């Protein structure tokens, strides 16, 4: 499924006297960018309750969750396929995939055509490549001929991003043509994270509480929320203690978070037994959180925090 991305270049309106032939003469090449989006399964969190025969309330709640949209009693996904109808949102930590198409809309052969694609963020400019060595070669495009390139970019910054497509070529008169198109990609926060610190019974013990709120329009399946402790400490995920010996570990350890819902994780940190007194007190950080989730058709997202200070 491909969905077009609008360019920042202003197109002529109906009241403009510019003809199609004039447009072709001014811009022999047309650049189109389409986002590659997968279809999604309809999502609905099932209700987990007691055995239906043991409680009328449990029977009612469980019965409400078994509608035609639910493909499995223990799965958030149904058997119904939902196709995207818009460009959608770009979120931090996700992989943005797009196809860039270049079309010769003139009536002449264009030589030495080179397409360069970059992602411009607030802090850096990143050159994107499809991984094909032929992308670096100059090509020739006959009238109405097109080429395309599939690009992927891991989004690591918030704020406005720009996909910059720069094209150079030589026309039949030997003149060099230059074309630049900029496509805006606003990047949002998929989750809102708030952390709290609680001192333990001794000076070398800490509790870290992490509240994660889903800020996307779809359900997130939190596959991993882990604390990577600093070298002077060891960490225990208190949220997973009752899952270790559970027969339904997959269903219970994955947390499904609806849009705007908040789920809480707690970690216990204690100084390593072999850590010296000086090492413990010279360490100014406790560790960092590693958060991994999946959404839709298993699209993976990942965020890591900075080191959490004491």
C-alpha positions in Angstrom: 0.0 0.0 0.0 1.5 3.3 -1.1 0.2 6.7 0.0 1.4 9.9 -1.6 3.2 12.6 0.3 2.5 16.2 -0.6 5.4 18.3 -1.7 6.0 21.9 -0.4 6.3 23.1 -4.0 3.1 25.0 -4.9 1.2 23.6 -7.8 -0.7 25.8 -10.3 -4.4 26.3 -9.5 -7.3 26.3 -11.8 -7.1 30.0 -12.2 -3.5 29.9 -13.3 -2.9 30.3 -17.0 0.1 28.0 -17.0 -0.4 25.2 -19.4 0.7 21.6 -19.1 3.2 22.1 -21.9 4.7 25.0 -20.1 5.0 23.0 -16.9 6.7 20.2 -18.8 9.2 22.7 -20.4 10.0 24.2 -17.0 10.3 20.8 -15.2 11.2 18.0 -17.5 11.2 15.6 -14.6 8.5 14.9 -12.1 9.3 13.6 -8.6 6.8 11.7 -6.6 7.2 10.3 -3.1 4.9 7.7 -1.7 4.9 6.2 1.8 5.0 2.4 1.9 2.4 1.4 4.4 1.3 -2.1 5.3 -2.3 -3.1 5.8 -3.2 -3.6 9.5 -5.3 -6.1 11.4 -8.2 -4.7 13.3 -7.1 -4.6 17.0 -9.2 -5.0 20.1 -8.0 -6.1 23.5 -9.7 -9.3 24.6 -11.2 -9.4 28.1 -9.5 -11.9 30.4 -11.7 -13.3 33.2 -12.5 -16.3 35.3 -14.0 -19.5 33.8 -17.4 -18.7 32.4 -19.1 -21.5 34.3 -17.9 -20.2 37.7 -19.1 -16.6 37.5 -22.0 -15.0 35.6 -20.2 -11.7 35.6 -17.1 -13.3 34.0 -19.3 -15.1 31.5 -20.9 -11.7 30.5 -17.5 -9.9 30.1 -15.9 -12.7 28.2 -18.9 -13.0 26.0 -18.7 -9.3 25.1 -15.1 -9.7 23.9 -16.0 -12.7 21.6 -17.5 -10.7 18.7 -17.0 -11.3 15.0 -13.9 -9.1 15.0 -11.9 -11.2 17.3 -9.9 -14.0 15.6 -8.4 -15.5 18.8 -9.5 -15.3 22.4 -6.0 -14.6 23.6 -4.8 -12.2 20.9 -5.1 -8.5 20.4 -5.4 -9.0 16.6 -8.5 -10.2 14.7 -8.8 -11.8 11.3 -10.2 -8.6 9.7 -7.8 -6.5 7.5 -7.9 -2.7 7.6 -6.3 -0.7 4.8 -4.7 2.7 5.6 -6.7 5.5 4.0 -4.3 8.4 4.8 -0.6 9.2 5.0 -0.7 8.5 8.7 1.7 9.6 11.4 5.5 9.3 11.6 6.7 8.5 15.2 10.0 8.6 16.9 11.7 5.2 17.0 10.0 3.8 14.0 11.3 2.9 10.5 10.0 5.3 7.8 9.7 3.6 4.4 9.0 5.4 1.1 9.4 5.0 -2.6 10.8 7.9 -4.6 9.7 7.8 -8.3 11.3 9.9 -11.1 9.4 10.4 -14.3 10.5 12.0 -17.6 7.5 14.1 -18.5 9.3 15.9 -21.4 9.4 14.9 -25.1 13.2 14.5 -25.1 15.8 12.1 -23.9 17.5 13.1 -20.6 21.1 12.1 -20.0 23.3 11.8 -16.9 20.3 11.7 -14.6 21.3 11.6 -10.9 18.8 11.4 -8.0 20.0 12.3 -4.5 17.8 11.9 -1.4 18.5 13.3 2.0 16.6 13.6 5.3 17.0 17.0 6.9 16.4 17.3 10.7 16.9 20.1 13.1 20.4 19.0 13.9 21.8 17.0 10.9 21.4 16.1 7.2 21.4 12.3 6.4 21.9 10.9 2.9 19.6 8.0 2.2 20.4 5.2 -0.2 18.4 2.1 -1.2 21.6 0.0 -1.0 21.7 -0.6 -4.7 25.1 0.4 -6.2 23.4 1.3 -9.5 21.8 4.3 -7.7 25.2 6.0 -7.9 25.4 5.6 -11.7 24.2 8.2 -14.2 21.3 7.0 -16.1 19.4 7.9 -19.3 15.6 8.4 -19.4 13.5 8.3 -22.5 10.2 10.3 -22.7 7.6 8.8 -20.3 10.2 6.5 -18.8 10.4 6.3 -15.0 12.7 5.0 -12.3 12.0 4.3 -8.6 14.0 3.9 -5.4 12.9 2.4 -2.1 14.3 4.2 1.0 14.2 3.5 4.7 15.1 5.7 7.6 15.1 5.0 11.4 13.6 8.1 13.0 15.7 9.1 15.9 14.7 12.8 16.4 11.6 14.6 17.2 10.3 17.7 15.3 9.9 18.5 11.7 11.9 16.4 9.2 12.2 17.1 5.5 12.8 14.6 2.7 14.9 16.5 0.2 15.1 15.1 -3.4 17.6 16.7 -5.7 17.8 15.8 -9.4 20.4 16.8 -12.0 20.3 15.9 -15.7 21.4 17.1 -19.2 18.8 17.7 -21.9 19.2 17.1 -25.6 20.6 20.6 -26.1 23.4 19.9 -23.6 22.0 22.2 -20.9 22.2 21.1 -17.3 18.9 20.9 -15.5 18.4 21.1 -11.7 15.3 20.1 -9.7 14.8 20.1 -6.0 11.7 19.0 -4.1 11.1 19.1 -0.4 8.6 16.9 1.4 7.6 17.7 5.0 7.5 14.8 7.6 6.4 15.9 11.1 7.6 13.4 13.7 5.6 12.9 16.9 6.2 11.2 20.2 4.8 7.6 20.3 4.9 7.4 24.0 5.1 9.8 27.0 7.5 8.6 29.7 7.6 9.8 33.3 10.0 8.4 35.8 10.0 8.6 39.6 12.7 7.6 42.0 12.2 6.1 45.5 15.0 5.5 48.0 15.2 2.1 49.5 15.8 0.9 53.1 19.5 1.3 52.7 21.7 3.9 51.0 22.5 1.6 48.1 18.9 0.7 47.1 16.6 2.5 44.7 13.2 1.9 43.1 12.4 3.4 39.7 8.8 3.7 38.6 8.2 4.3 34.9 4.8 5.5 33.6 4.3 4.9 29.9 1.4 6.6 28.0 0.5 5.6 24.5 0.2 8.7 22.4 -0.4 7.0 19.1 -3.9 6.3 17.6 -3.4 2.6 17.6 -2.8 -0.1 20.3 0.8 -0.7 21.2 2.1 -4.1 22.2 4.9 -3.5 24.7 7.3 -6.4 24.0 10.2 -5.1 26.1 10.6 -2.6 28.9 13.9 -3.1 30.6 16.3 -1.2 32.7 20.0 -1.4 31.8 21.7 -0.6 35.1 24.9 1.3 35.4 28.1 -0.7 36.2 27.8 -0.3 40.0 24.2 -1.7 40.2 22.1 -4.7 39.4 18.4 -4.4 38.4 15.3 -6.5 38.9 12.1 -5.9 36.9 9.4 -6.1 39.6 6.6 -5.9 37.0 7.6 -9.4 35.6 8.0 -11.4 38.8 4.6 -13.1 38.6 5.1 -13.8 34.9 8.2 -16.0 35.2 6.4 -19.2 36.1 3.1 -18.4 34.3 1.7 -20.9 31.7 0.4 -17.9 29.8 3.6 -16.0 29.8 3.2 -14.6 26.3 -0.2 -13.1 26.9 0.6 -11.8 30.3 4.1 -10.4 29.7 3.1 -8.4 26.7 1.1 -5.4 27.7 -1.4 -4.0 25.3 -1.8 -0.2 25.7 -4.8 1.5 24.1 -4.4 5.1 22.8 -3.9 7.5 25.8 -3.8 4.7 28.3 -1.0 4.6 30.9 0.9 1.5 32.1 3.4 1.4 35.0 6.6 -0.5 35.4 8.8 -0.8 38.5 12.4 -1.7 38.9 14.5 -2.4 42.0 18.2 -1.5 41.9 20.8 -2.6 44.4 24.5 -2.0 44.5 26.6 -5.0 43.3 28.1 -7.1 46.0 31.6 -6.7 44.5 31.2 -2.9 44.0 33.4 -0.8 46.3 32.1 2.1 48.4 34.0 4.6 46.2 32.6 3.1 43.0 29.0 3.3 44.4 29.2 6.9 45.5 31.1 8.1 42.5 28.5 6.7 40.1 26.1 9.6 39.3 23.6 7.6 37.1 21.4 4.5 37.8 21.0 3.3 34.2 18.8 3.7 31.1 15.5 2.4 30.0 15.1 0.3 26.8 11.6 0.3 25.4 10.5 -1.9 22.5 7.0 -2.2 21.1 5.1 -3.5 18.1 2.0 -2.0 16.4 -0.2 -2.9 13.5 1.3 -5.7 11.4 4.2 -6.1 13.7 6.0 -2.8 12.9 8.7 -2.4 15.5 9.6 0.7 17.4 12.3 1.3 19.9 13.4 4.1 22.2 16.2 4.3 24.7 16.4 7.0 27.3 19.5 8.9 28.4 21.2 7.7 31.6 18.9 8.4 34.6 20.6 10.5 37.3 20.4 9.6 40.9 
